[in-house]
Amino acid sequence: MTQVDTHSRTISYLRVSVTDRCNLRCVYCMPPEGIPWRPHTDILRYEEIAEIVRAAAELGITKVRLTGGEPLVRPGVAELVKMIAAMPGIDDLSMTTNGVALKRHAHALAQAGLHRVNISLDTLRPSRYESITRLGHLEKVFEGMHAAQEAGLSPIKINTVVIRGLNDDEVVDFARQTVDLEWNVRFIEVMPIGQCGVVDEGWRDEVVTAQEIRDQIERVLGPLEPAKVITGGGPARYYRLPDAKGTIGFITPVSEHFCTSCNRLRLTADGQLRPCLLSDQEIDLRTPLRLGADRAQIRALILEGIRGKPDRHHLSDCAPSSKRVMSEIGG
């Protein structure tokens, strides 16, 4: 049965972080030295994740997205995909990945039942990619995108976090790709989660608003026209350049929050249910599960999270969440 929270929002989407580990060290996501990884014993086993997802599906969750960290660094993640894809009620199963390891996993993920992927990509310049990610190589991402397309993991969405002085000079380059390629680029305003490099104190100075990005694009490439919403049901507003094959989306957590339509919960890799990305409120599911809680008890805890979901985040009037960095939450 579909669940509605106390602010009349239908909750239908669960984001599941399968690991806090990552093969990159992106400047807005993780400090350069990395973070202490959670002990393996703290991380949910695939069977435990599957049990939580089953309970959530019984409460009306229909969309599941697997995230990290980087989900493809966890061995055997296709097995989890297969478990979730077979569950009644789950009609949309996707993954967010940095794409570095996607080439060797795309076919297995598609065979296991994954529908599509979002790829995090903040620059089209190889040297800048190495600088932003600290460890990555851009050609690996393009190889992963090609493999995903060949495997049928589509439509592919590209998540681009725009940061003033870092990559805001590339928004037109990204938009231009959508003319001839079926790229669905989503520009995301940077959010201050944890204390990570460029979004430390003074984070507001790093935010490039969606309106600024749109103005840049339209000055060079011409007016954008509304586009049909593509698969996923997320918070992006989509547009298209005239006759373009791809789309351009804007996600505006800072300049124009979309909390009134938020339909999601988040499960961290160590088994904490977060009703809001930008709140430190968490409900422990791992401990009850390991103490023998049955599915009805897990459903009751998920319902507690739904009923406790705040009406909105408070970036506009207070300090951001800092209990976890973004790589521990899954975005």
KOLVO-575200 format. One record per residue: x, y, z of N, C-alpha, C in turn. Coordinates in Angstrom, 1 decimal. Example, Ala and Ser with C-alpha at 12.3 -4.5 7.8 and 13.67 -1.06 7.14 Angstrom:
<nodes>
13.2;-5.7;7.8;12.3;-4.5;7.8;13.2;-3.3;7.8 $
12.8;-2.2;7.1;13.7;-1.1;7.1;12.9;0.0;7.9 $
</nodes>
This chain:
<nodes>
0.8;-1.2;0.0;0.0;0.0;0.0;0.9;1.3;0.0 $
0.6;2.2;-0.9;1.3;3.4;-1.0;1.2;4.2;0.3 $
2.4;4.8;0.8;2.4;5.5;2.0;2.5;7.0;1.7 $
1.8;7.8;2.5;1.9;9.3;2.4;2.4;9.8;3.7 $
3.4;10.7;3.6;3.9;11.2;4.9;3.0;12.3;5.5 $
3.5;12.9;6.6;2.6;13.9;7.3;2.5;15.2;6.5 $
3.2;15.3;5.4;3.2;16.6;4.6;2.5;16.3;3.2 $
1.8;15.2;3.2;1.0;14.8;2.0;1.8;14.4;0.8 $
3.0;13.9;1.0;3.9;13.5;-0.1;3.8;12.0;-0.2 $
3.6;11.4;-1.4;3.7;10.0;-1.6;5.1;9.5;-1.6 $
5.5;8.5;-0.8;6.8;8.1;-0.7;6.9;6.8;-1.5 $
7.7;6.8;-2.6;7.7;5.7;-3.5;9.2;5.3;-4.0 $
10.2;6.0;-3.4;11.5;5.9;-4.0;12.5;5.6;-2.9 $
13.4;4.6;-3.0;14.4;4.3;-2.0;15.7;4.3;-2.7 $
16.6;5.1;-2.2;18.0;5.0;-2.6;18.8;4.2;-1.6 $
19.6;3.2;-2.2;20.3;2.3;-1.3;21.8;2.4;-1.6 $
22.5;2.8;-0.6;24.0;2.8;-0.7;24.5;1.5;-0.3 $
25.2;0.8;-1.3;25.7;-0.5;-1.0;27.1;-0.6;-0.4 $
27.8;0.6;-0.5;29.1;0.7;0.1;29.5;2.1;0.4 $
30.3;2.4;1.4;30.8;3.7;1.6;32.2;3.9;0.9 $
32.7;2.9;0.2;34.0;2.9;-0.5;33.9;3.5;-1.9 $
35.0;4.1;-2.3;35.0;4.6;-3.7;36.4;4.6;-4.3 $
36.4;4.5;-5.6;37.7;4.4;-6.3;38.1;5.8;-6.7 $
37.4;6.9;-6.4;37.8;8.2;-6.7;37.7;9.0;-5.4 $
38.2;10.3;-5.4;38.2;11.2;-4.3;37.8;12.6;-4.7 $
36.5;12.6;-5.2;36.1;13.9;-5.8;36.1;15.0;-4.8 $
36.5;16.2;-5.2;36.8;17.3;-4.3;35.5;17.7;-3.4 $
34.3;17.6;-4.0;33.1;18.0;-3.2;32.5;16.9;-2.5 $
33.1;15.7;-2.6;32.4;14.5;-2.0;33.2;13.9;-0.8 $
34.6;14.0;-0.9;35.4;13.3;0.0;36.7;14.1;0.2 $
37.3;14.2;1.4;38.6;14.8;1.6;39.7;14.1;0.9 $
40.8;14.8;0.5;41.8;14.2;-0.3;42.4;12.9;0.3 $
42.5;12.9;1.6;43.0;11.7;2.3;42.0;10.5;2.4 $
40.8;10.8;1.9;39.8;9.8;2.0;39.1;9.9;3.4 $
38.3;8.9;3.7;37.7;8.8;5.0;37.9;7.4;5.6 $
37.9;7.3;6.9;38.0;5.9;7.4;36.8;5.1;7.0 $
37.1;3.9;6.3;36.0;3.1;5.9;35.3;2.4;7.1 $
34.0;2.2;6.9;33.3;1.5;8.0;33.8;0.1;8.0 $
33.9;-0.6;9.1;34.3;-2.0;9.1;33.3;-2.8;8.3 $
33.8;-3.9;7.7;32.9;-4.8;6.9;31.8;-5.3;7.7 $
32.0;-5.5;9.0;30.9;-6.0;9.8;29.7;-5.0;10.0 $
30.0;-3.7;9.8;29.0;-2.7;9.9;28.2;-2.6;8.6 $
28.7;-3.1;7.5;28.0;-2.9;6.2;27.0;-4.0;6.0 $
25.8;-3.6;5.6;24.8;-4.6;5.4;25.2;-5.6;4.3 $
24.9;-6.9;4.6;25.0;-7.9;3.6;23.9;-7.8;2.6 $
24.2;-8.3;1.4;23.2;-8.2;0.3;21.8;-8.8;0.8 $
21.8;-9.9;1.5;20.6;-10.5;1.9;19.8;-9.5;2.9 $
20.6;-8.8;3.7;19.9;-7.8;4.6;19.4;-6.6;3.8 $
20.1;-6.1;2.8;19.6;-5.1;1.9;18.3;-5.6;1.3 $
18.3;-6.8;0.7;17.2;-7.3;0.0;16.0;-7.4;1.0 $
16.2;-7.8;2.2;15.1;-7.9;3.2;14.5;-6.5;3.4 $
15.3;-5.5;3.5;14.8;-4.1;3.8;14.0;-3.6;2.5 $
14.6;-3.9;1.4;13.9;-3.5;0.1;12.5;-4.2;0.0 $
12.5;-5.5;0.3;11.2;-6.2;0.3;10.2;-5.5;1.2 $
10.6;-5.2;2.4;9.7;-4.5;3.4;9.3;-3.2;2.8 $
10.2;-2.5;2.2;9.8;-1.2;1.6;8.9;-1.3;0.5 $
9.1;-2.3;-0.4;8.2;-2.6;-1.5;6.8;-2.9;-1.0 $
6.7;-3.6;0.1;5.3;-3.9;0.7;4.6;-2.6;1.2 $
5.4;-1.5;1.4;4.9;-0.2;1.8;4.7;0.7;0.6 $
4.8;0.2;-0.6;4.6;1.1;-1.8;5.8;1.6;-2.5 $
7.0;1.3;-2.0;8.2;1.7;-2.7;8.2;0.9;-4.1 $
8.3;1.7;-5.2;8.4;1.1;-6.5;9.7;1.3;-7.2 $
10.4;2.4;-6.8;11.7;2.7;-7.4;12.8;2.5;-6.5 $
13.9;1.9;-7.0;15.1;1.7;-6.2;16.3;2.1;-7.0 $
17.2;2.9;-6.4;18.4;3.3;-7.0;19.6;2.8;-6.1 $
20.5;2.1;-6.7;21.7;1.6;-6.0;22.8;2.7;-6.1 $
23.4;3.1;-5.0;24.5;4.1;-5.0;25.6;3.6;-4.1 $
26.6;4.5;-3.9;27.7;4.2;-3.0;27.8;5.4;-2.0 $
29.1;5.8;-1.8;30.3;5.4;-2.5;30.1;5.1;-4.0 $
30.9;4.2;-4.4;30.8;3.7;-5.8;30.4;2.3;-5.7 $
29.1;2.0;-6.2;28.6;0.7;-6.0;29.3;-0.4;-6.8 $
30.1;0.0;-7.8;30.7;-1.1;-8.6;32.1;-1.5;-8.0 $
32.5;-0.9;-6.9;33.7;-1.4;-6.2;33.3;-2.6;-5.2 $
32.0;-2.8;-5.0;31.6;-3.9;-4.1;31.4;-5.1;-4.9 $
32.2;-6.2;-4.6;32.1;-7.4;-5.4;30.7;-8.0;-5.4 $
30.3;-8.5;-6.6;29.1;-9.2;-6.7;27.8;-8.4;-6.7 $
27.9;-7.1;-7.0;26.7;-6.3;-6.9;25.6;-6.7;-7.8 $
26.0;-7.3;-8.9;25.0;-7.8;-9.9;24.1;-8.8;-9.2 $
24.5;-9.6;-8.2;23.7;-10.5;-7.4;22.6;-9.8;-6.7 $
23.0;-8.6;-6.1;22.0;-7.8;-5.4;20.9;-7.3;-6.4 $
21.4;-6.8;-7.6;20.5;-6.4;-8.6;19.5;-7.5;-9.0 $
20.0;-8.7;-9.1;19.1;-9.8;-9.5;18.1;-10.0;-8.4 $
18.5;-9.9;-7.1;17.5;-10.1;-6.0;16.4;-9.1;-6.1 $
16.8;-7.8;-6.2;15.8;-6.7;-6.2;14.9;-6.7;-7.4 $
15.5;-7.0;-8.6;14.8;-7.0;-9.9;13.7;-8.1;-9.8 $
13.8;-9.1;-9.0;12.8;-10.2;-9.0;11.7;-9.9;-8.0 $
11.8;-8.8;-7.2;10.8;-8.5;-6.2;9.5;-7.9;-6.8 $
8.4;-8.4;-6.3;7.1;-7.8;-6.7;7.0;-6.4;-6.3 $
6.5;-5.5;-7.2;6.3;-4.1;-6.8;7.4;-3.2;-7.2 $
8.6;-3.7;-7.5;9.7;-2.9;-7.9;9.7;-2.8;-9.4 $
9.3;-1.6;-9.9;9.2;-1.5;-11.4;10.3;-0.6;-12.0 $
11.2;0.0;-11.2;12.3;0.8;-11.7;13.5;0.6;-10.9 $
14.5;0.0;-11.4;15.8;-0.3;-10.7;16.9;0.3;-11.5 $
17.6;1.2;-10.8;18.7;1.9;-11.5;19.9;2.0;-10.6 $
21.0;2.6;-11.1;22.2;2.7;-10.4;22.9;4.1;-10.7 $
23.5;4.7;-9.7;24.4;5.8;-10.0;25.8;5.4;-9.8 $
26.6;5.7;-10.8;28.0;5.2;-10.8;28.9;6.3;-11.4 $
30.2;6.3;-11.0;31.1;7.2;-11.6;31.5;6.7;-13.0 $
31.2;5.5;-13.3;31.4;4.9;-14.7;32.8;4.4;-14.9 $
33.7;4.5;-14.0;35.1;4.1;-14.2;35.2;2.6;-14.4 $
34.4;1.8;-13.7;34.4;0.4;-13.8;33.2;-0.2;-14.6 $
32.5;0.7;-15.2;31.2;0.2;-15.8;31.4;-0.7;-17.0 $
32.5;-0.4;-17.8;32.8;-1.2;-19.0;32.7;-2.7;-18.7 $
33.3;-3.2;-17.6;33.4;-4.6;-17.4;32.2;-5.1;-16.6 $
31.3;-4.3;-16.2;30.1;-4.7;-15.4;28.8;-4.5;-16.2 $
28.8;-3.7;-17.2;27.5;-3.3;-17.8;26.7;-4.5;-18.3 $
27.3;-5.4;-19.0;26.5;-6.5;-19.5;25.9;-7.4;-18.4 $
26.7;-7.7;-17.3;26.2;-8.5;-16.2;25.1;-7.7;-15.5 $
25.2;-6.4;-15.3;24.1;-5.7;-14.6;22.8;-5.7;-15.4 $
22.9;-5.5;-16.7;21.7;-5.6;-17.6;21.1;-7.0;-17.5 $
21.9;-8.0;-17.6;21.4;-9.4;-17.5;20.7;-9.6;-16.2 $
21.2;-9.0;-15.1;20.7;-9.2;-13.8;19.3;-8.5;-13.6 $
19.0;-7.5;-14.4;17.8;-6.8;-14.3;17.8;-5.3;-14.1 $
19.1;-4.8;-14.1;19.2;-3.3;-13.9;18.6;-2.6;-15.2 $
17.8;-1.6;-15.0;17.2;-0.9;-16.1;18.1;0.2;-16.7 $
18.8;1.0;-15.9;19.5;2.1;-16.5;20.5;2.6;-15.5 $
21.4;3.5;-15.9;22.4;4.1;-15.1;22.5;5.6;-15.2 $
22.8;6.2;-14.1;23.2;7.6;-14.0;24.7;7.7;-13.9 $
25.4;8.5;-14.6;26.9;8.6;-14.5;27.3;9.9;-14.0 $
28.0;10.0;-13.0;28.5;11.2;-12.4;29.7;11.7;-13.3 $
29.6;12.9;-13.9;30.7;13.4;-14.8;30.6;14.9;-14.7 $
31.7;15.5;-14.2;31.7;16.9;-13.9;32.6;17.7;-14.8 $
33.3;17.0;-15.8;34.1;17.8;-16.7;34.3;16.9;-18.0 $
34.5;17.5;-19.1;34.8;16.8;-20.3;36.3;16.9;-20.7 $
37.1;17.5;-19.8;38.5;17.7;-20.0;39.3;16.7;-19.2 $
40.2;15.9;-19.9;40.9;14.8;-19.2;41.7;15.3;-18.0 $
42.5;16.4;-18.2;43.3;16.9;-17.1;42.5;17.4;-15.9 $
41.4;18.0;-16.2;40.5;18.5;-15.1;39.8;17.4;-14.4 $
39.5;16.4;-15.2;38.9;15.2;-14.6;39.8;14.6;-13.5 $
41.1;14.5;-13.9;42.0;13.9;-12.9;42.1;14.8;-11.7 $
42.0;16.1;-11.9;42.1;17.1;-10.8;40.9;17.0;-9.9 $
39.7;16.9;-10.5;38.5;16.9;-9.7;38.4;15.6;-8.9 $
38.7;14.5;-9.6;38.5;13.2;-9.0;39.7;12.7;-8.2 $
40.8;13.3;-8.4;42.1;13.0;-7.8;42.7;11.7;-8.2 $
41.9;10.8;-8.7;42.4;9.4;-9.1;41.9;9.0;-10.4 $
41.0;9.6;-11.1;40.3;9.0;-12.2;40.9;9.4;-13.6 $
40.5;8.6;-14.6;40.9;8.9;-16.0;39.6;8.9;-16.8 $
39.4;10.0;-17.6;38.2;10.3;-18.3;37.8;9.2;-19.3 $
38.8;8.7;-20.0;38.5;7.7;-21.0;37.8;6.5;-20.5 $
38.1;6.1;-19.2;37.4;5.0;-18.6;35.9;5.2;-18.5 $
35.5;6.5;-18.2;34.1;6.8;-18.1;33.4;6.7;-19.5 $
34.1;7.2;-20.5;33.5;7.2;-21.8;33.4;5.7;-22.3 $
34.3;4.9;-22.0;34.2;3.5;-22.3;33.1;2.8;-21.5 $
32.9;3.2;-20.3;31.7;2.7;-19.5;30.4;3.1;-20.1 $
30.3;4.4;-20.5;29.1;4.9;-21.1;28.7;4.1;-22.4 $
29.7;3.9;-23.2;29.5;3.1;-24.4;29.1;1.7;-24.1 $
29.7;1.1;-23.1;29.3;-0.3;-22.8;27.9;-0.3;-22.2 $
27.5;0.7;-21.5;26.1;0.7;-20.9;25.1;0.9;-22.0 $
25.4;1.7;-23.0;24.5;1.9;-24.1;24.4;0.6;-24.9 $
25.5;-0.1;-25.1;25.4;-1.4;-25.9;24.6;-2.5;-25.1 $
24.7;-2.4;-23.8;24.0;-3.4;-22.9;22.5;-3.0;-22.8 $
22.1;-1.8;-23.2;20.7;-1.5;-23.1;20.3;-0.8;-21.8 $
21.3;-0.3;-21.1;21.1;0.4;-19.8;20.8;1.9;-20.1 $
19.6;2.1;-20.5;19.2;3.5;-21.0;17.8;3.9;-20.6 $
17.5;5.2;-20.6;18.4;6.2;-21.1;19.4;6.5;-20.0 $
20.6;6.8;-20.5;21.7;7.2;-19.6;21.6;8.7;-19.2 $
21.7;8.9;-17.9;21.7;10.3;-17.5;23.1;10.7;-17.0 $
23.5;11.9;-17.2;24.8;12.3;-16.8;24.6;13.4;-15.7 $
25.1;13.2;-14.5;25.0;14.1;-13.4;26.2;15.0;-13.3 $
26.0;16.3;-13.5;27.1;17.2;-13.5;26.9;18.2;-12.3 $
27.7;18.1;-11.3;27.7;19.1;-10.2;28.5;20.3;-10.6 $
27.9;21.4;-10.6;28.5;22.7;-11.1;29.0;23.5;-9.9 $
30.3;23.8;-10.0;31.0;24.5;-8.9;31.7;25.7;-9.4 $
31.4;26.9;-8.9;32.0;28.1;-9.4;33.5;28.1;-9.3 $
34.1;28.4;-10.4;35.6;28.5;-10.4;36.2;27.1;-10.6 $
35.4;26.1;-10.7;36.0;24.8;-10.9;35.6;24.2;-12.2 $
34.3;24.2;-12.5;33.9;23.7;-13.8;32.8;24.4;-14.5 $
32.4;25.6;-13.9;31.3;26.3;-14.4;31.5;26.9;-15.9 $
32.7;26.8;-16.3;33.0;27.3;-17.7;32.8;26.2;-18.7 $
32.3;25.0;-18.3;32.0;23.9;-19.2;30.5;23.6;-19.4 $
29.7;24.4;-18.8;28.2;24.1;-19.0;27.8;24.1;-20.4 $
28.3;25.1;-21.2;27.9;25.1;-22.6;28.5;23.9;-23.3 $
29.7;23.5;-23.0;30.2;22.3;-23.7;29.4;21.1;-23.4 $
28.9;20.9;-22.2;28.0;19.8;-21.8;26.7;19.9;-22.6 $
26.1;21.1;-22.6;24.9;21.3;-23.3;25.0;21.0;-24.8 $
26.1;21.4;-25.4;26.3;21.2;-26.8;26.4;19.7;-27.2 $
26.8;18.8;-26.2;26.8;17.4;-26.5;25.4;16.8;-26.7 $
24.4;17.5;-26.2;23.0;17.0;-26.3;22.4;17.2;-27.7 $
23.1;18.0;-28.5;22.5;18.3;-29.8;22.6;17.0;-30.7 $
23.8;16.4;-30.8;24.0;15.3;-31.7;24.0;13.9;-31.0 $
24.2;13.9;-29.7;24.2;12.7;-28.9;23.0;12.6;-28.0 $
22.6;11.4;-27.7;21.5;11.2;-26.8;21.9;11.2;-25.4 $
22.5;12.3;-25.0;23.0;12.6;-23.7;21.8;13.3;-22.9 $
21.5;12.8;-21.7;20.6;13.5;-20.9;21.4;14.1;-19.7 $
21.8;15.3;-19.9;22.7;16.0;-18.9;21.8;16.7;-17.8 $
22.1;16.4;-16.6;21.5;17.1;-15.5;22.5;17.9;-14.7 $
22.3;19.2;-14.7;23.2;20.1;-13.9;22.6;20.2;-12.5 $
23.5;20.0;-11.5;23.1;19.9;-10.1;23.9;21.0;-9.3 $
23.1;21.8;-8.6;23.7;22.8;-7.7;24.4;22.1;-6.6 $
25.7;22.5;-6.3;26.5;21.9;-5.3;25.9;22.1;-3.9 $
25.9;21.0;-3.1;25.3;21.0;-1.8;26.5;20.8;-0.7 $
26.4;21.5;0.4;27.5;21.3;1.4;27.2;20.2;2.3 $
27.6;19.0;2.0;27.4;17.8;2.9;28.8;17.4;3.4 $
28.9;17.4;4.7;30.2;17.1;5.3;31.1;18.3;5.1 $
32.4;18.1;5.4;33.4;19.2;5.2;34.4;18.7;4.2 $
34.2;19.0;2.9;35.0;18.5;1.8;35.5;19.6;0.9 $
36.7;20.0;1.1;37.4;20.8;0.1;36.6;22.1;-0.3 $
36.2;22.1;-1.5;35.7;23.3;-2.1;34.4;23.8;-1.5 $
33.7;22.9;-0.8;32.4;23.4;-0.2;32.5;23.4;1.3 $
33.6;23.9;1.8;33.8;24.1;3.3;33.0;25.4;3.6 $
33.5;26.2;4.6;32.9;27.5;4.9;32.9;28.3;3.7 $
31.9;29.1;3.6;31.7;30.0;2.4;31.2;29.2;1.2 $
30.5;28.1;1.5;30.0;27.2;0.4;29.1;27.9;-0.5 $
28.3;28.9;0.0;27.4;29.6;-0.9;28.1;30.3;-2.1 $
29.3;30.7;-1.9;30.1;31.3;-3.0;30.4;30.3;-4.1 $
30.3;29.0;-3.8;30.6;28.0;-4.8;29.4;27.6;-5.6 $
28.2;28.0;-5.2;27.0;27.6;-5.8;26.8;28.4;-7.1 $
26.6;27.7;-8.2;26.1;28.3;-9.5;24.7;27.8;-9.6 $
23.8;28.8;-9.6;22.4;28.5;-9.7;22.0;27.9;-11.0 $
20.9;27.2;-11.1;20.4;26.7;-12.3;20.0;27.8;-13.3 $
19.6;29.0;-12.8;19.3;30.1;-13.6;20.5;30.6;-14.3 $
21.6;30.7;-13.5;22.9;31.1;-14.1;23.3;30.2;-15.2 $
23.2;28.9;-14.9;23.6;27.9;-15.9;22.8;28.0;-17.2 $
21.5;28.1;-17.0;20.6;28.3;-18.2;20.9;29.5;-19.0 $
21.2;30.6;-18.3;21.5;31.9;-19.0;22.7;31.7;-19.8 $
23.8;31.0;-19.3;25.0;30.8;-20.0;24.7;30.0;-21.3 $
23.9;28.9;-21.2;23.6;28.1;-22.3;22.9;28.8;-23.4 $
21.8;29.6;-23.0;21.0;30.3;-23.9;21.7;31.4;-24.6 $
22.7;32.0;-23.9;23.4;33.1;-24.6;24.2;32.6;-25.8 $
24.7;31.3;-25.7;25.6;30.8;-26.7;24.8;29.9;-27.7 $
23.9;29.1;-27.2;23.3;28.0;-28.0;21.8;28.3;-28.4 $
21.3;29.4;-27.8;19.9;29.7;-28.1;18.9;29.2;-27.0 $
17.6;29.5;-27.2;16.7;29.2;-26.2;16.4;27.7;-26.0 $
16.1;27.4;-24.7;15.8;26.0;-24.4;14.2;25.9;-24.4 $
13.8;24.8;-24.8;12.3;24.5;-24.8;12.0;23.4;-23.8 $
10.9;23.4;-23.2;10.5;22.3;-22.3;10.6;21.0;-23.0 $
11.1;19.9;-22.3;11.2;18.6;-22.8;10.3;17.7;-22.0 $
9.9;16.6;-22.6;9.1;15.6;-21.9;10.0;15.0;-20.8 $
9.4;14.8;-19.6;10.2;14.2;-18.5;10.6;12.7;-18.9 $
11.9;12.4;-18.8;12.3;11.1;-19.1;12.3;10.2;-17.9 $
12.5;8.9;-18.1;12.3;7.9;-17.1;13.0;8.3;-15.7 $
12.3;8.0;-14.6;13.0;8.2;-13.4;12.2;8.9;-12.3 $
11.4;9.9;-12.7;10.6;10.6;-11.7;11.3;11.3;-10.7 $
12.5;11.8;-10.9;13.3;12.5;-10.0;12.9;14.0;-10.0 $
13.8;14.9;-9.3;13.4;16.3;-9.2;13.9;17.2;-10.3 $
14.5;16.6;-11.3;15.0;17.5;-12.4;13.9;18.1;-13.3 $
14.1;19.3;-13.7;13.2;19.9;-14.7;14.0;19.8;-16.1 $
13.3;19.3;-17.1;14.0;19.0;-18.3;13.7;20.0;-19.5 $
14.7;20.3;-20.2;14.6;21.1;-21.4;15.4;20.5;-22.6 $
15.2;21.1;-23.7;15.9;20.6;-24.9;16.3;21.8;-25.8 $
17.5;21.7;-26.4;17.8;22.7;-27.5;17.0;22.3;-28.7 $
16.6;23.2;-29.6;15.8;22.8;-30.7;16.4;21.7;-31.6 $
15.6;20.7;-31.8;16.0;19.5;-32.6;17.1;18.7;-32.0 $
17.4;18.9;-30.8;18.5;18.1;-30.1;18.0;16.7;-29.8 $
19.0;15.8;-29.9;18.7;14.4;-29.6;18.6;14.1;-28.1 $
19.3;14.9;-27.3;19.3;14.7;-25.8;18.6;15.8;-25.1 $
18.6;15.8;-23.8;17.9;16.7;-23.0;18.9;17.4;-22.0 $
18.5;18.5;-21.4;19.2;19.2;-20.4;18.3;19.4;-19.2 $
18.7;18.9;-18.0;17.9;19.0;-16.8;18.6;19.9;-15.8 $
17.8;20.4;-14.9;18.3;21.2;-13.8;17.8;20.7;-12.4 $
18.7;20.5;-11.5;18.3;20.0;-10.2;18.8;21.1;-9.2 $
17.8;21.7;-8.4;18.0;22.9;-7.7;17.8;22.8;-6.2 $
18.6;22.1;-5.5;18.4;21.9;-4.1;18.6;23.2;-3.3 $
19.4;24.1;-3.9;19.8;25.3;-3.1;18.9;26.5;-3.6 $
18.8;26.8;-4.8;18.1;28.0;-5.3;16.6;27.9;-5.3 $
16.1;26.7;-5.5;14.7;26.4;-5.5;14.4;25.0;-5.1 $
14.3;24.8;-3.8;14.3;23.5;-3.3;13.0;22.8;-3.7 $
13.0;21.5;-3.9;11.9;20.7;-4.4;11.3;19.8;-3.3 $
11.5;20.2;-2.0;11.1;19.4;-0.9;9.6;19.1;-0.9 $
8.8;20.0;-1.4;7.4;19.7;-1.4;6.9;18.5;-2.2 $
7.8;18.1;-3.1;7.5;16.9;-3.9;8.5;15.8;-3.7 $
9.3;15.8;-2.6;10.2;14.8;-2.3;9.5;13.5;-2.0 $
9.9;12.4;-2.8;9.3;11.1;-2.6;10.2;10.0;-2.2 $
11.3;10.4;-1.6;12.4;9.4;-1.3;12.8;9.3;0.1 $
13.4;8.1;0.3;14.1;7.7;1.5;15.5;7.2;1.1 $
16.4;7.2;2.1;17.8;6.7;1.8;18.2;5.7;2.8 $
18.9;4.7;2.3;19.4;3.7;3.2;20.9;3.7;3.1 $
21.6;4.0;4.2;23.1;4.0;4.1;23.6;2.6;4.1 $
24.9;2.5;3.7;25.5;1.2;3.6;25.6;0.5;4.9 $
25.6;1.2;6.0;25.7;0.6;7.4;24.3;0.5;8.0 $
23.3;0.6;7.2;21.9;0.2;7.6;21.1;1.3;8.3 $
21.4;2.5;8.1;20.6;3.6;8.7;19.7;4.2;7.7 $
18.4;4.3;8.0;17.4;4.9;7.1;17.4;6.4;7.4 $
17.6;7.2;6.3;17.6;8.6;6.4;16.4;9.2;5.6 $
15.5;9.8;6.3;14.3;10.3;5.6;14.6;11.6;4.8 $
15.8;12.2;5.0;16.1;13.4;4.3;17.6;13.5;4.1 $
18.1;13.7;2.9;19.5;13.8;2.6;20.2;14.8;3.5 $
19.6;16.0;3.7;20.2;17.1;4.3;19.8;17.2;5.8 $
19.5;16.1;6.4;19.2;16.0;7.8;20.0;14.9;8.4 $
20.5;15.0;9.6;21.2;13.9;10.3;20.3;12.9;11.0 $
19.0;13.1;10.8;18.0;12.2;11.4;18.2;10.8;10.7 $
18.4;9.8;11.5;18.5;8.4;11.0;17.8;7.4;11.9 $
17.3;6.3;11.3;16.7;5.2;12.0;17.5;4.0;11.8 $
17.9;3.3;12.8;18.8;2.2;12.7;17.9;1.0;12.3 $
18.2;0.4;11.1;17.6;-0.8;10.7;18.5;-2.0;10.9 $
19.8;-1.8;10.9;20.7;-2.9;10.9;20.6;-3.7;12.2 $
20.6;-3.0;13.3;20.6;-3.6;14.6;19.4;-4.5;14.8 $
18.2;-3.9;14.6;17.0;-4.8;14.8;17.0;-6.0;13.8 $
17.5;-5.8;12.6;17.5;-6.9;11.6;18.4;-8.0;12.1 $
19.5;-7.6;12.7;20.5;-8.6;13.1;20.1;-9.3;14.5 $
19.2;-8.6;15.1;18.6;-9.2;16.4;17.4;-10.0;16.1 $
17.1;-10.2;14.8;16.0;-11.1;14.5;14.7;-10.5;14.2 $
14.6;-9.2;14.0;13.4;-8.5;13.6;12.8;-9.1;12.4 $
11.5;-9.3;12.4;10.8;-9.9;11.2;10.4;-8.7;10.3 $
9.9;-9.1;9.1;9.6;-8.0;8.1;8.6;-7.0;8.6 $
7.6;-7.5;9.4;6.6;-6.5;9.9;7.3;-5.5;10.8 $
8.3;-5.9;11.6;9.0;-4.9;12.4;9.8;-4.0;11.6 $
10.4;-4.5;10.5;11.2;-3.6;9.7;10.3;-2.6;9.0 $
9.1;-3.1;8.5;8.1;-2.2;7.9;7.7;-1.1;8.9 $
7.6;-1.4;10.2;7.2;-0.4;11.2;8.3;0.6;11.3 $
9.5;0.2;11.3;10.6;1.2;11.4;10.7;2.1;10.1 $
10.4;1.5;9.0;10.4;2.3;7.7;9.2;3.3;7.8 $
8.1;2.9;8.3;7.0;3.8;8.5;7.3;4.9;9.5 $
8.1;4.6;10.5;8.5;5.6;11.4;9.3;6.7;10.7 $
10.2;6.2;9.8;11.0;7.2;9.0;10.1;8.0;8.1 $
9.1;7.4;7.4;8.2;8.1;6.6;7.4;9.2;7.4 $
6.9;8.8;8.5;6.2;9.8;9.3;7.0;10.9;9.9 $
8.3;10.6;10.1;9.2;11.6;10.6;9.9;12.4;9.6 $
9.6;12.2;8.3;10.3;13.0;7.2;10.0;14.4;7.4 $
11.1;15.3;7.5;10.8;16.7;7.6;10.2;17.3;6.4 $
9.6;18.5;6.7;8.9;19.1;5.5;9.8;19.7;4.5 $
11.1;20.0;4.9;12.0;20.6;4.0;13.4;20.6;4.6 $
14.4;20.8;3.8;15.7;21.0;4.3;15.9;22.5;4.7 $
17.0;22.8;5.4;17.2;24.2;5.9;18.5;24.8;5.5 $
18.9;24.6;4.3;20.2;25.2;3.8;20.1;26.7;3.9 $
18.9;27.2;3.7;18.7;28.7;3.6;18.9;29.4;5.0 $
18.8;28.6;6.1;18.8;29.3;7.3;19.6;28.7;8.4 $
20.4;27.6;8.1;21.2;27.1;9.1;22.4;26.3;8.5 $
23.3;25.9;9.3;24.5;25.1;8.9;24.0;23.8;8.3 $
24.8;23.4;7.2;24.4;22.1;6.6;24.7;20.9;7.5 $
24.2;19.8;7.1;24.5;18.5;7.7;26.0;18.2;7.6 $
26.5;17.7;8.7;28.0;17.4;8.7;28.3;16.1;9.3 $
27.3;15.3;9.7;27.6;14.0;10.4;28.2;13.0;9.5 $
27.9;13.1;8.2;28.5;12.2;7.2;28.9;13.0;6.0 $
29.9;12.5;5.3;30.2;13.1;4.0;29.3;12.4;2.9 $
29.3;13.0;1.7;28.3;12.6;0.7;28.6;11.1;0.3 $
29.8;10.7;0.3;30.2;9.3;-0.1;29.6;8.3;0.9 $
29.2;8.7;2.1;28.7;7.8;3.0;27.1;7.7;2.9 $
26.5;8.6;2.2;25.1;8.7;2.2;24.6;8.1;0.8 $
25.3;8.4;-0.2;24.8;8.0;-1.5;24.1;9.0;-2.4 $
24.0;10.2;-1.9;23.4;11.3;-2.7;21.8;11.2;-2.8 $
</nodes>
